[in-house]
């Protein structure tokens, strides 16, 4: 858990909120001074232990982690480590050293774009992960080969624990849609929404380049980017150079994302890769028409209003055409098959509780 209310944080919190507190108690380890959803977590009676950054203070981090485990490891039945890569597995190593019997590693991504050194470290740790973890969970079957290696599938402790949401929190509400569009100044607009970190993986640059001709040509279209990240300044500069800055809203981190889906007309996810995107599940729960990149697997697709399109140089026209078609037809809005599916938190929390209650 980091300070950013991103994908992993949303996954963990959905399970945290919906688990039976009489059966499970969660405490949190974080390497950030302040953690996303901190007030809610503390208010629910859970503890948060903040450790120094491993990157900034590796020696202090190691000492503090070891001290915490020495003092408290016997209080816990399991450690559940949620990661996008295997570069840092120190939590698992410390948990093993101090006797936590159940050590769960949970995969949340299908590639690493942090550079060759981290790719090398990931590969080394992948070959040794069975020495430190007892359970091997994944949010995406497609991500498994890169994260763990194909052979992990034969391990009896391997499990598919998908990202899951509460569909009722995002279900379509016509009255709320009208209110949101009025508050955001979107009345009379065709709102194209992307909810994601501003990061190369999420590929918002492709959206700007591809949709620029449409945004300049048709004044009713508005592109909305919800989220923040390392590319914010670059993307704003790109929008300026494409002469569409006034047609692109950079909304940053928002506490009202679930309301913002109501005001959108089309959801766009041009990611280079994903595990299963939480925002994509939420958009489907809202019944939004969705355009996603054809580099993504079919995992997470539950609605019929999802189209996969290329994100290479030849794909720009396809995205423009699809946007025009979808934004003019909202007849299916609100229909969703997410309720009761594998991505419904009410279904999956029972699976999680059952697995956590098993002995290692």
C-alpha positions in Angstrom: 0.0 0.0 0.0 1.4 3.4 -1.1 0.2 7.0 -0.6 -1.5 6.8 -4.1 -5.1 5.4 -4.2 -4.2 3.3 -7.2 -5.0 -0.2 -8.5 -3.4 -2.3 -5.8 -4.8 -0.1 -3.0 -8.3 -0.3 -4.5 -8.1 -4.1 -4.7 -6.9 -4.5 -1.1 -9.5 -2.0 0.2 -12.4 -3.7 -1.6 -11.5 -7.0 0.2 -10.8 -5.2 3.5 -14.2 -3.5 3.4 -16.2 -6.5 2.6 -14.4 -9.2 4.7 -16.2 -10.5 7.8 -14.4 -8.6 10.6 -15.4 -11.4 13.0 -13.2 -13.8 10.9 -10.4 -11.6 9.6 -8.4 -8.8 11.0 -6.0 -6.9 8.8 -3.1 -4.7 9.8 -0.9 -2.9 7.2 2.8 -2.4 6.5 3.8 0.5 4.3 6.9 2.3 3.3 5.2 5.7 3.1 4.7 8.2 5.9 1.0 8.5 5.0 -0.9 5.7 3.3 -3.9 5.9 1.0 -7.2 5.3 2.9 -5.3 5.8 6.2 -8.2 7.4 8.1 -10.7 4.7 7.0 -8.3 1.9 8.0 -7.5 3.3 11.4 -11.2 4.1 11.9 -12.0 0.4 11.3 -9.7 -0.6 14.1 -6.7 -1.8 12.0 -3.1 -0.7 12.6 -0.7 0.8 10.1 3.1 0.5 10.5 5.1 2.9 8.5 8.7 1.8 7.6 11.3 4.0 5.9 11.6 3.9 2.2 13.7 0.9 1.1 15.0 2.9 -1.9 16.0 6.0 0.1 17.2 4.3 3.4 17.8 0.6 2.7 19.8 -0.1 5.9 17.2 1.6 8.1 14.4 -0.1 6.3 15.9 -3.5 6.8 16.5 -2.9 10.5 13.0 -1.5 11.2 11.4 -4.4 9.3 13.4 -6.9 11.2 12.6 -5.2 14.5 8.9 -5.2 13.7 8.9 -8.9 12.8 10.9 -9.8 15.8 8.4 -8.1 18.1 5.1 -8.9 16.3 5.4 -11.8 13.9 3.8 -14.2 16.4 0.7 -12.1 16.4 -0.1 -12.9 12.8 -1.3 -16.0 10.9 -0.3 -14.7 7.5 1.3 -11.9 5.5 -0.3 -10.9 2.2 2.2 -9.1 0.0 0.7 -7.4 -3.1 3.2 -6.5 -5.8 3.5 -5.5 -9.4 6.9 -7.2 -9.7 9.4 -9.3 -7.6 12.1 -6.6 -7.2 11.5 -6.3 -3.5 10.6 -9.5 -1.6 12.1 -8.4 1.7 8.7 -8.6 3.5 8.5 -12.3 2.6 12.0 -13.0 3.6 11.6 -11.3 7.0 8.3 -13.0 7.6 9.9 -16.4 7.0 12.8 -15.6 9.2 10.6 -14.7 12.1 8.1 -17.6 11.7 5.0 -16.3 10.0 3.7 -19.6 8.6 1.5 -18.3 5.8 3.4 -16.1 3.3 1.2 -15.0 0.4 2.6 -13.3 -2.7 -0.1 -11.7 -4.9 0.7 -10.7 -8.5 -0.8 -7.5 -9.9 0.9 -6.9 -13.3 2.0 -8.7 -16.4 5.2 -6.8 -17.3 7.8 -4.6 -15.9 8.8 -1.3 -17.5 11.2 0.0 -14.8 14.3 -0.8 -16.8 16.7 -3.7 -17.4 18.2 -3.8 -13.9 14.9 -4.3 -12.2 13.9 -6.8 -14.9 17.0 -8.8 -14.0 16.3 -8.6 -10.3 12.7 -9.7 -10.9 13.9 -12.7 -12.9 16.4 -13.7 -10.2 13.7 -13.5 -7.5 11.2 -15.3 -9.7 13.5 -18.3 -9.7 13.7 -18.3 -5.9 10.2 -17.2 -4.9 9.1 -20.6 -3.7 11.8 -20.4 -1.0 10.1 -17.5 0.6 6.4 -17.6 -0.2 3.9 -20.4 0.7 1.0 -19.2 -1.5 1.1 -17.8 -5.0 -1.9 -15.7 -6.0 -2.5 -13.9 -9.2 -5.0 -11.2 -10.3 -4.6 -12.4 -13.9 -3.9 -15.8 -15.5 -2.2 -13.9 -18.4 0.2 -12.3 -16.0 1.3 -15.6 -14.4 4.1 -16.6 -16.9 6.0 -13.3 -16.6 5.5 -12.9 -12.8 6.0 -16.5 -11.6 7.0 -18.6 -14.5 4.6 -21.1 -16.2 5.5 -24.0 -13.9 3.9 -22.3 -10.9 0.4 -23.4 -12.2 1.1 -27.0 -11.1 1.8 -25.8 -7.6 -1.2 -26.6 -5.3 -0.7 -23.3 -3.6 -1.2 -21.3 -6.8 -4.6 -19.5 -7.0 -6.5 -17.1 -9.2 -7.7 -14.3 -6.9 -9.1 -11.7 -9.3 -9.5 -8.0 -8.8 -13.1 -7.4 -7.7 -15.4 -4.4 -7.0 -18.7 -3.7 -5.5 -21.0 -3.1 -8.6 -23.6 -1.3 -6.6 -21.2 1.5 -5.8 -20.9 2.4 -9.5 -24.2 1.4 -10.9 -25.7 3.8 -13.4 -28.0 6.5 -12.0 -29.6 8.9 -14.5 -30.3 11.6 -11.9 -26.7 11.4 -10.6 -25.4 11.6 -14.1 -27.3 14.8 -14.7 -26.0 16.3 -11.5 -22.4 15.4 -12.2 -22.5 16.7 -15.8 -23.9 20.0 -14.5 -21.3 20.3 -11.7 -18.4 19.5 -14.1 -19.6 21.7 -16.9 -20.1 18.7 -19.2 -23.6 19.4 -20.3 -23.9 19.2 -24.1 -20.5 17.5 -24.2 -19.5 14.0 -25.3 -17.1 13.1 -22.5 -14.3 10.6 -23.1 -12.9 9.3 -19.9 -9.6 7.6 -18.8 -9.0 6.7 -15.2 -5.4 5.7 -14.6 -2.0 6.7 -13.4 -0.3 9.1 -15.8 2.5 6.6 -16.6 3.9 5.1 -19.8 2.1 1.8 -19.1 -1.2 3.5 -19.3 -0.4 5.1 -22.7 -2.4 8.4 -22.4 0.0 9.9 -25.0 -1.6 7.6 -27.6 -5.0 9.0 -26.7 -3.9 12.6 -27.1 -2.2 11.9 -30.5 -5.1 9.7 -31.8 -8.0 11.9 -30.7 -6.5 15.3 -31.5 -8.0 15.6 -34.9 -11.5 14.7 -33.5 -11.2 17.1 -30.6 -10.2 19.9 -32.9 -12.9 19.2 -35.4 -15.9 18.6 -33.1 -16.4 21.0 -30.3 -18.7 18.7 -28.4 -16.0 16.2 -27.5 -14.1 16.5 -24.3 -11.2 14.2 -23.1 -11.0 13.8 -19.3 -7.9 12.2 -17.7 -8.5 11.2 -14.0 -5.3 10.4 -12.1 -1.8 11.7 -11.5 1.7 10.5 -12.1 5.2 11.1 -13.6 3.9 12.0 -17.0 1.5 14.8 -16.0 3.8 17.7 -17.2 4.7 15.8 -20.4 1.1 15.1 -21.3 0.1 18.6 -20.7 2.9 19.8 -22.9 1.8 17.3 -25.6 -1.7 18.6 -25.4 -0.4 22.2 -25.9 1.7 21.2 -28.9 -1.3 19.4 -30.4 -3.4 22.5 -29.8 -6.0 20.6 -27.8 -5.1 21.7 -24.3 -8.5 23.4 -23.8 -10.2 20.1 -24.8 -8.3 18.0 -22.3 -9.1 18.1 -18.6 -6.4 16.8 -16.2 -8.4 16.2 -13.0 -5.6 14.6 -10.9 -6.4 12.3 -8.0 -10.1 12.5 -7.1 -12.2 11.2 -4.2 -15.3 11.2 -6.4 -14.2 8.9 -9.3 -17.2 6.7 -8.9 -19.4 9.7 -9.5 -17.3 10.8 -12.5 -18.1 7.6 -14.4 -21.8 8.7 -14.3 -20.9 11.8 -16.3 -18.8 10.1 -18.9 -20.0 8.8 -22.3 -17.2 6.5 -23.3 -14.4 4.9 -21.2 -11.0 4.6 -22.8 -8.1 2.2 -21.7 -5.2 2.2 -24.2 -2.8 0.5 -21.8 0.3 -1.2 -23.1 -0.4 -4.0 -20.6 -2.6 -4.7 -17.5 -3.3 -7.3 -14.9 -7.0 -6.5 -14.8 -7.7 -2.8 -14.5 -9.9 -1.8 -11.6 -11.1 1.3 -13.5 -12.1 -0.9 -16.4 -14.2 -3.1 -14.1 -15.8 0.0 -12.5 -16.6 1.5 -16.0 -18.3 -1.8 -16.9 -20.2 -1.9 -13.6 -21.5 1.6 -14.6 -22.5 0.3 -18.0 -20.2 2.6 -19.9 -19.2 1.6 -23.5 -15.5 0.8 -23.3 -12.6 0.9 -25.7 -9.5 -1.0 -24.7 -6.2 -1.8 -26.3 -5.9 -5.1 -28.2 -2.7 -5.8 -26.2 -4.9 -6.7 -23.2 -6.3 -10.2 -22.6 -10.0 -10.9 -22.5 -9.8 -11.2 -18.7 -12.1 -8.7 -17.0 -14.4 -8.4 -20.0 -18.0 -9.1 -18.8 -20.1 -6.6 -20.8 -21.0 -6.7 -24.5 -20.2 -3.0 -24.9 -16.4 -3.5 -24.9 -14.3 -3.2 -28.1 -10.6 -4.0 -28.4 -8.6 -1.8 -30.8 -4.9 -1.6 -31.9 -2.6 0.9 -30.3 0.1 0.9 -33.0 0.4 3.7 -35.6 -2.4 2.2 -37.7 -4.9 2.3 -34.7 -5.5 6.0 -34.4 -8.3 6.1 -37.0 -10.0 3.1 -35.5 -10.1 4.8 -32.1 -11.5 8.0 -33.6 -14.2 6.1 -35.5 -15.2 3.9 -32.5 -15.4 7.0 -30.2 -17.7 8.7 -32.7 -20.0 5.7 -33.0 -20.2 4.9 -29.3 -20.7 8.5 -28.0 -23.8 8.9 -30.2 -25.5 5.8 -28.8 -26.2 5.5 -25.1 -29.2 3.1 -25.5 -27.4 0.3 -23.7 -26.2 2.5 -20.8 -26.6 1.0 -17.4 -26.8 -2.7 -18.6 -24.0 -4.7 -17.0 -23.2 -8.4 -16.4 -20.7 -7.6 -13.6 -23.1 -8.3 -10.8 -22.6 -11.9 -9.6 -19.6 -12.4 -11.9 -16.1 -13.4 -10.8 -15.3 -9.7 -10.5 -18.1 -9.0 -8.0 -16.5 -8.5 -4.6 -19.4 -10.1 -2.8 -18.5 -13.3 -4.7 -14.8 -13.1 -4.3 -14.5 -12.1 -0.7 -16.0 -15.5 0.2 -13.2 -17.1 -1.8 -10.6 -15.0 -0.1 -11.9 -15.7 3.4 -12.0 -19.4 2.7 -8.4 -19.5 1.4 -7.1 -17.4 4.3 -8.7 -19.7 6.8 -6.9 -22.7 5.4 -3.7 -23.8 7.1 -0.4 -23.5 5.2 
